[in-house]
Amino acid sequence: MSYRFVEITIEDRVASIGLNRTKKLNALNLEFTSEIVRAVHEVDEDDHVNVIILKSNVDTAFCSGLDLKDFMSLELDGKARSNLNFPKTLKDLFDCCNVLEECRKPVIAAVHGVCIGGGLDIISACDIRLCSEDASFSLREAAIGLVADMGVLQRLPLIIGQGFAREMAYTARFYSSREAEGMGLVNAVYEDRDSLIKGARNLAFQIAENAPLAVQGTKEVFNYSRYVSVHEGMSLAIHKNMVLLTSEDLLEAAAAFMGRRKPTFKGR
């Protein structure tokens, strides 16, 4: 596929999706979010990809939030029908977060510079978040008279807890990389952008070495288990293993163990 605002590279089963609306500091509009949705679907369906890194190609920002100028230009006639159709009009905006969560492959967000509003929604839908020292985070909607509606109010408390999530939402202030690390929003803080990308790639390669179907099944169980009982989550894991017990990758793992070699998994 061709993209205007997204750049995809693939190396050693790791896909990097670069957010590339550089002149607008990756501010989110419908064209941009539509491309993010399509890009994630593309790499999710690629059997040569095991892990995804989501990063920014902008020097000073991961994402500067919503492109308010574009969204303010969307016409509402004040009538109930057009208002009720507004979620459909904005479907790609919401889906650019949902697709990251629903993607079969683990997604690592590598954040440098500012990550504001919708940017925080996006990284909250990723599996793992890393950042550089210069990163800062703000859940800005309350400061501009809106309620965050792209999933961050639902996902963020599951990552950092209700107290920190509510503080971020109510104050709308900027949080430093070290504050984000202390809250558990990010797993690690790197010195600069280059070391951040290197760290993200190293982590991605570690994940990519494992059996793809097992990693994908694990992500599905993680996501499902957030909303159900322990027993229901265990039931899904057991049913996944009922399938994986017949996989070629499990036989390869056993043969590699017996042969004292590194396994070569094929996702079959």
TORVEXMI-126955 format. One record per residue (C-alpha): x, y, z; residue number from 0. Coordinates in Angstrom, 2 decimals, decimal comma, always signed. Each point is the difference from the previous one (the first is absolute). Layout:
<node px="X" py="Y" pz="Z" i="NUM"/>
...
***
This chain:
<node px="+0,00" py="+0,00" pz="+0,00" i="0"/>
<node px="+1,06" py="+3,60" pz="-0,52" i="1"/>
<node px="-0,17" py="+2,51" pz="+2,84" i="2"/>
<node px="+0,36" py="+3,73" pz="+0,33" i="3"/>
<node px="+0,54" py="+0,26" pz="+3,76" i="4"/>
<node px="+1,26" py="-3,47" pz="+1,00" i="5"/>
<node px="+3,27" py="-1,78" pz="-0,74" i="6"/>
<node px="+0,38" py="-3,78" pz="+0,37" i="7"/>
<node px="+3,31" py="-1,88" pz="+0,14" i="8"/>
<node px="+0,45" py="-3,71" pz="+0,72" i="9"/>
<node px="+3,20" py="-1,68" pz="+1,17" i="10"/>
<node px="+0,50" py="-3,41" pz="+1,62" i="11"/>
<node px="-3,72" py="-0,51" pz="+0,67" i="12"/>
<node px="-0,32" py="+3,42" pz="+1,68" i="13"/>
<node px="-2,14" py="+2,67" pz="-1,69" i="14"/>
<node px="+0,54" py="+3,66" pz="+0,83" i="15"/>
<node px="-2,91" py="+2,35" pz="-0,61" i="16"/>
<node px="+1,27" py="+3,56" pz="-0,12" i="17"/>
<node px="-2,53" py="+2,78" pz="+0,59" i="18"/>
<node px="+0,94" py="+2,43" pz="-2,72" i="19"/>
<node px="-2,30" py="+3,05" pz="+0,03" i="20"/>
<node px="+3,08" py="+2,04" pz="+0,71" i="21"/>
<node px="-1,21" py="+3,51" pz="-0,84" i="22"/>
<node px="-2,86" py="-0,36" pz="+2,52" i="23"/>
<node px="+2,03" py="-1,73" pz="+2,75" i="24"/>
<node px="-2,09" py="-3,14" pz="-0,62" i="25"/>
<node px="-3,22" py="+1,77" pz="+0,95" i="26"/>
<node px="-2,88" py="-2,39" pz="-0,63" i="27"/>
<node px="-2,52" py="+0,64" pz="-2,73" i="28"/>
<node px="-2,25" py="-2,49" pz="-1,79" i="29"/>
<node px="+2,32" py="-0,58" pz="-2,97" i="30"/>
<node px="+2,94" py="-0,69" pz="+2,35" i="31"/>
<node px="-1,94" py="-2,31" pz="+2,32" i="32"/>
<node px="-1,43" py="-1,87" pz="-3,00" i="33"/>
<node px="+3,56" py="-0,68" pz="-1,16" i="34"/>
<node px="+1,01" py="-1,21" pz="+3,47" i="35"/>
<node px="-2,92" py="-2,46" pz="-0,05" i="36"/>
<node px="+0,95" py="-1,28" pz="-3,47" i="37"/>
<node px="+3,70" py="-0,27" pz="+0,90" i="38"/>
<node px="-0,65" py="-2,04" pz="+3,14" i="39"/>
<node px="-2,35" py="-2,31" pz="-1,91" i="40"/>
<node px="+2,65" py="-0,42" pz="-2,71" i="41"/>
<node px="+2,78" py="-1,11" pz="+2,35" i="42"/>
<node px="-2,39" py="-2,05" pz="+2,12" i="43"/>
<node px="-0,92" py="-2,06" pz="-3,07" i="44"/>
<node px="+3,66" py="-0,41" pz="-1,04" i="45"/>
<node px="+1,20" py="-3,43" pz="+1,12" i="46"/>
<node px="+3,60" py="+1,25" pz="-0,21" i="47"/>
<node px="-0,69" py="+2,41" pz="+2,89" i="48"/>
<node px="-0,01" py="-1,17" pz="+3,63" i="49"/>
<node px="+0,30" py="+3,31" pz="+1,87" i="50"/>
<node px="-0,82" py="+3,64" pz="-0,73" i="51"/>
<node px="+1,79" py="+3,17" pz="+1,16" i="52"/>
<node px="-2,04" py="+3,21" pz="-0,13" i="53"/>
<node px="+2,23" py="+3,07" pz="-0,14" i="54"/>
<node px="+0,07" py="+3,60" pz="-1,20" i="55"/>
<node px="+2,02" py="+1,45" pz="-2,87" i="56"/>
<node px="-0,43" py="+3,52" pz="+1,43" i="57"/>
<node px="+3,04" py="+1,42" pz="+1,81" i="58"/>
<node px="-1,83" py="+1,58" pz="+2,94" i="59"/>
<node px="-3,22" py="-1,96" pz="+0,43" i="60"/>
<node px="-1,57" py="-3,41" pz="+0,07" i="61"/>
<node px="-3,47" py="+1,48" pz="-0,48" i="62"/>
<node px="-1,29" py="+3,49" pz="+0,74" i="63"/>
<node px="-3,61" py="-1,15" pz="+0,47" i="64"/>
<node px="-3,04" py="+0,80" pz="-2,11" i="65"/>
<node px="+0,26" py="+2,33" pz="-2,97" i="66"/>
<node px="-2,64" py="+2,35" pz="+1,42" i="67"/>
<node px="-0,10" py="+2,14" pz="-3,14" i="68"/>
<node px="-1,00" py="-3,00" pz="-2,10" i="69"/>
<node px="-2,55" py="-1,30" pz="+2,47" i="70"/>
<node px="-1,58" py="+3,41" pz="+0,56" i="71"/>
<node px="-0,62" py="+0,15" pz="-3,75" i="72"/>
<node px="-2,23" py="-3,08" pz="+0,14" i="73"/>
<node px="-3,54" py="+1,19" pz="-0,48" i="74"/>
<node px="-2,80" py="-0,66" pz="+2,48" i="75"/>
<node px="-3,40" py="+1,47" pz="-0,82" i="76"/>
<node px="-1,17" py="-0,16" pz="+3,62" i="77"/>
<node px="-2,59" py="-2,66" pz="-0,78" i="78"/>
<node px="-0,25" py="-3,29" pz="+1,86" i="79"/>
<node px="+0,61" py="-2,22" pz="-3,03" i="80"/>
<node px="+3,32" py="+1,58" pz="-0,97" i="81"/>
<node px="+1,12" py="+0,08" pz="+3,64" i="82"/>
<node px="-0,80" py="-3,70" pz="+0,40" i="83"/>
<node px="+1,95" py="-0,76" pz="-3,18" i="84"/>
<node px="+3,08" py="+1,81" pz="+1,31" i="85"/>
<node px="+1,60" py="-3,20" pz="+1,46" i="86"/>
<node px="-0,31" py="-1,60" pz="-3,44" i="87"/>
<node px="+1,63" py="+3,06" pz="-1,59" i="88"/>
<node px="+2,90" py="-0,31" pz="+2,47" i="89"/>
<node px="+0,29" py="-3,79" pz="-0,21" i="90"/>
<node px="+3,63" py="+0,03" pz="-1,19" i="91"/>
<node px="+0,96" py="+2,22" pz="+2,93" i="92"/>
<node px="-1,25" py="-2,57" pz="+2,49" i="93"/>
<node px="+1,20" py="-2,96" pz="-2,05" i="94"/>
<node px="+3,60" py="+1,23" pz="-0,10" i="95"/>
<node px="+0,17" py="-0,94" pz="+3,69" i="96"/>
<node px="-2,23" py="-3,08" pz="-0,10" i="97"/>
<node px="+1,97" py="-1,54" pz="-2,86" i="98"/>
<node px="+3,20" py="+0,08" pz="+2,08" i="99"/>
<node px="-1,66" py="-1,85" pz="+2,86" i="100"/>
<node px="-1,77" py="-2,48" pz="-2,28" i="101"/>
<node px="+3,06" py="-0,63" pz="-2,20" i="102"/>
<node px="+1,24" py="-3,58" pz="+0,44" i="103"/>
<node px="+3,65" py="+1,04" pz="+0,27" i="104"/>
<node px="+1,51" py="+1,76" pz="+3,05" i="105"/>
<node px="+0,42" py="+3,75" pz="-0,52" i="106"/>
<node px="+2,84" py="+1,95" pz="+1,65" i="107"/>
<node px="-0,47" py="+3,78" pz="+0,16" i="108"/>
<node px="+3,31" py="+1,90" pz="-0,14" i="109"/>
<node px="-0,74" py="+3,54" pz="+1,19" i="110"/>
<node px="+2,23" py="+3,05" pz="-0,26" i="111"/>
<node px="-0,96" py="+3,66" pz="+0,35" i="112"/>
<node px="-3,54" py="+0,99" pz="+0,86" i="113"/>
<node px="-2,80" py="-2,55" pz="+0,14" i="114"/>
<node px="-3,23" py="+1,92" pz="+0,43" i="115"/>
<node px="-3,68" py="-0,90" pz="+0,15" i="116"/>
<node px="-0,71" py="-2,40" pz="-2,86" i="117"/>
<node px="+3,65" py="-1,07" pz="+0,09" i="118"/>
<node px="-0,53" py="-1,27" pz="+3,53" i="119"/>
<node px="-3,12" py="-1,81" pz="-1,19" i="120"/>
<node px="+2,09" py="-1,70" pz="-2,68" i="121"/>
<node px="+2,82" py="-1,17" pz="+2,25" i="122"/>
<node px="-2,50" py="-1,19" pz="+2,63" i="123"/>
<node px="-1,28" py="-2,46" pz="-2,61" i="124"/>
<node px="+3,51" py="-1,40" pz="-0,57" i="125"/>
<node px="+1,43" py="-2,99" pz="+1,88" i="126"/>
<node px="+3,21" py="+1,60" pz="+1,24" i="127"/>
<node px="+1,14" py="+3,62" pz="+0,23" i="128"/>
<node px="+3,58" py="+1,31" pz="+0,03" i="129"/>
<node px="+1,18" py="+3,61" pz="-0,12" i="130"/>
<node px="+3,00" py="+2,30" pz="-0,16" i="131"/>
<node px="+1,02" py="+2,48" pz="+2,70" i="132"/>
<node px="-1,51" py="+2,90" pz="-1,92" i="133"/>
<node px="-3,45" py="-1,58" pz="-0,20" i="134"/>
<node px="-2,93" py="+1,66" pz="+1,72" i="135"/>
<node px="-3,60" py="-1,13" pz="+0,29" i="136"/>
<node px="-3,26" py="+1,89" pz="+0,41" i="137"/>
<node px="-3,62" py="-1,08" pz="+0,00" i="138"/>
<node px="-1,11" py="+3,38" pz="-1,32" i="139"/>
<node px="-3,72" py="-0,27" pz="-0,70" i="140"/>
<node px="-1,22" py="+1,65" pz="+3,21" i="141"/>
<node px="+2,17" py="+3,03" pz="-0,82" i="142"/>
<node px="-1,80" py="+0,53" pz="-3,31" i="143"/>
<node px="-3,53" py="-0,70" pz="+1,22" i="144"/>
<node px="-0,36" py="-3,63" pz="-1,11" i="145"/>
<node px="-0,22" py="-3,49" pz="+1,50" i="146"/>
<node px="+2,58" py="-2,49" pz="-1,30" i="147"/>
<node px="-1,97" py="-2,45" pz="-2,13" i="148"/>
<node px="+2,54" py="-2,12" pz="-1,89" i="149"/>
<node px="+0,35" py="-2,62" pz="+2,74" i="150"/>
<node px="+2,62" py="+1,50" pz="+2,29" i="151"/>
<node px="-2,41" py="+0,41" pz="+2,95" i="152"/>
<node px="-0,76" py="-3,70" pz="-0,28" i="153"/>
<node px="+3,51" py="-1,33" pz="-0,74" i="154"/>
<node px="+2,27" py="+2,31" pz="+2,00" i="155"/>
<node px="-1,32" py="-0,99" pz="+3,47" i="156"/>
<node px="+0,82" py="-3,63" pz="-0,85" i="157"/>
<node px="+3,60" py="+1,08" pz="-0,63" i="158"/>
<node px="+0,74" py="+2,55" pz="+2,74" i="159"/>
<node px="-2,96" py="-0,37" pz="+2,37" i="160"/>
<node px="-3,03" py="+2,18" pz="+0,67" i="161"/>
<node px="+1,79" py="+2,58" pz="+2,14" i="162"/>
<node px="+2,70" py="+0,95" pz="-2,49" i="163"/>
<node px="-2,39" py="-0,22" pz="-2,97" i="164"/>
<node px="-2,50" py="+2,34" pz="+1,64" i="165"/>
<node px="+2,76" py="+2,41" pz="+0,98" i="166"/>
<node px="+1,24" py="+0,14" pz="-3,58" i="167"/>
<node px="-3,52" py="+0,49" pz="-1,36" i="168"/>
<node px="-1,13" py="+2,63" pz="+2,51" i="169"/>
<node px="+3,17" py="+2,13" pz="+0,04" i="170"/>
<node px="+0,83" py="-0,27" pz="-3,74" i="171"/>
<node px="+3,58" py="+0,90" pz="+0,96" i="172"/>
<node px="+3,18" py="-1,31" pz="-1,62" i="173"/>
<node px="+1,76" py="-2,94" pz="+1,63" i="174"/>
<node px="+3,72" py="-0,61" pz="-0,50" i="175"/>
<node px="+1,52" py="-3,25" pz="-1,20" i="176"/>
<node px="+1,11" py="-0,87" pz="+3,53" i="177"/>
<node px="-3,47" py="+0,68" pz="+1,41" i="178"/>
<node px="-1,42" py="-2,25" pz="-2,72" i="179"/>
<node px="+2,49" py="-2,70" pz="+0,96" i="180"/>
<node px="-0,92" py="+0,33" pz="+3,67" i="181"/>
<node px="-3,69" py="-0,44" pz="-0,80" i="182"/>
<node px="+0,69" py="-3,07" pz="-2,12" i="183"/>
<node px="-1,13" py="+1,69" pz="-3,22" i="184"/>
<node px="+3,34" py="-0,87" pz="-1,63" i="185"/>
<node px="+2,20" py="-3,04" pz="+0,60" i="186"/>
<node px="+3,30" py="+1,82" pz="-0,51" i="187"/>
<node px="+1,46" py="+3,45" pz="-0,70" i="188"/>
<node px="+2,88" py="+0,38" pz="-2,45" i="189"/>
<node px="+2,55" py="+2,80" pz="-0,22" i="190"/>
<node px="-1,03" py="+1,25" pz="-3,44" i="191"/>
<node px="-1,99" py="-0,81" pz="-3,10" i="192"/>
<node px="+2,67" py="-2,21" pz="-1,58" i="193"/>
<node px="+0,46" py="-2,14" pz="+3,09" i="194"/>
<node px="-3,80" py="-0,20" pz="+0,35" i="195"/>
<node px="-0,41" py="-1,45" pz="-3,49" i="196"/>
<node px="+2,91" py="-2,38" pz="+0,60" i="197"/>
<node px="-1,58" py="-1,13" pz="+3,26" i="198"/>
<node px="-3,39" py="-0,47" pz="-1,65" i="199"/>
<node px="+1,57" py="-2,06" pz="-2,77" i="200"/>
<node px="+1,95" py="-2,16" pz="+2,44" i="201"/>
<node px="-3,19" py="-0,71" pz="+1,94" i="202"/>
<node px="-1,92" py="-0,70" pz="-3,20" i="203"/>
<node px="+2,66" py="-2,44" pz="-1,20" i="204"/>
<node px="-0,17" py="-1,86" pz="+3,32" i="205"/>
<node px="-3,75" py="-0,39" pz="-0,41" i="206"/>
<node px="+0,30" py="-0,91" pz="-3,68" i="207"/>
<node px="+2,27" py="-2,95" pz="+0,84" i="208"/>
<node px="-2,86" py="-1,78" pz="+1,78" i="209"/>
<node px="-2,73" py="-2,13" pz="-1,56" i="210"/>
<node px="-2,30" py="+2,47" pz="-1,82" i="211"/>
<node px="-3,27" py="-1,84" pz="+0,62" i="212"/>
<node px="+0,83" py="-0,31" pz="+3,70" i="213"/>
<node px="+0,78" py="+3,73" pz="+0,30" i="214"/>
<node px="-3,17" py="+0,92" pz="-1,88" i="215"/>
<node px="-2,07" py="-2,34" pz="+2,15" i="216"/>
<node px="+1,55" py="+1,49" pz="+3,12" i="217"/>
<node px="-0,97" py="+3,53" pz="-1,11" i="218"/>
<node px="-3,56" py="-1,13" pz="-0,62" i="219"/>
<node px="-0,21" py="-1,59" pz="+3,46" i="220"/>
<node px="+1,46" py="+3,12" pz="+1,63" i="221"/>
<node px="-2,58" py="+2,24" pz="-1,70" i="222"/>
<node px="-2,92" py="-2,32" pz="+0,72" i="223"/>
<node px="+1,00" py="-0,54" pz="+3,64" i="224"/>
<node px="-0,28" py="+3,70" pz="+0,88" i="225"/>
<node px="-3,79" py="-0,19" pz="-0,21" i="226"/>
<node px="-0,84" py="-3,49" pz="+1,31" i="227"/>
<node px="+0,61" py="-2,20" pz="+3,03" i="228"/>
<node px="+3,24" py="-1,91" pz="+0,56" i="229"/>
<node px="-1,71" py="-3,26" pz="-0,87" i="230"/>
<node px="-1,39" py="+1,38" pz="-3,27" i="231"/>
<node px="+3,44" py="+1,31" pz="-0,95" i="232"/>
<node px="+1,57" py="-3,35" pz="+0,82" i="233"/>
<node px="-2,61" py="-1,74" pz="-2,12" i="234"/>
<node px="+1,02" py="+1,97" pz="-3,08" i="235"/>
<node px="+3,69" py="-0,74" pz="+0,67" i="236"/>
<node px="-0,77" py="-3,72" pz="+0,31" i="237"/>
<node px="-1,93" py="-0,01" pz="-3,25" i="238"/>
<node px="+2,88" py="+1,81" pz="-1,73" i="239"/>
<node px="+2,37" py="-2,72" pz="+1,18" i="240"/>
<node px="-2,35" py="-2,73" pz="-1,23" i="241"/>
<node px="+0,81" py="+1,36" pz="-3,48" i="242"/>
<node px="+3,66" py="+0,85" pz="+0,58" i="243"/>
<node px="+0,76" py="-3,53" pz="+1,25" i="244"/>
<node px="-0,36" py="-1,08" pz="-3,65" i="245"/>
<node px="+2,18" py="+2,78" pz="-1,43" i="246"/>
<node px="+3,21" py="-0,53" pz="-1,95" i="247"/>
<node px="+1,65" py="+2,65" pz="+2,18" i="248"/>
<node px="-0,51" py="-2,07" pz="+3,15" i="249"/>
<node px="+1,68" py="-2,98" pz="-1,66" i="250"/>
<node px="+2,81" py="+2,29" pz="-1,14" i="251"/>
<node px="+0,45" py="+1,30" pz="+3,56" i="252"/>
<node px="+0,29" py="-3,56" pz="+1,31" i="253"/>
<node px="+2,45" py="-1,02" pz="-2,75" i="254"/>
<node px="+2,12" py="+3,12" pz="+0,62" i="255"/>
<node px="+0,10" py="-0,73" pz="+3,74" i="256"/>
<node px="+1,09" py="-3,59" pz="-0,61" i="257"/>
<node px="+2,57" py="+1,11" pz="-2,55" i="258"/>
<node px="+1,28" py="+2,84" pz="+2,18" i="259"/>
<node px="-0,58" py="+2,55" pz="-2,73" i="260"/>
<node px="-2,05" py="+3,11" pz="-0,52" i="261"/>
<node px="-3,50" py="-0,70" pz="-1,38" i="262"/>
<node px="-1,14" py="+1,37" pz="-3,34" i="263"/>
<node px="-3,69" py="+0,79" pz="+0,22" i="264"/>
<node px="-2,23" py="+0,34" pz="-3,06" i="265"/>
<node px="-3,34" py="+0,92" pz="+1,51" i="266"/>
<node px="-1,57" py="-3,33" pz="-0,91" i="267"/>
***
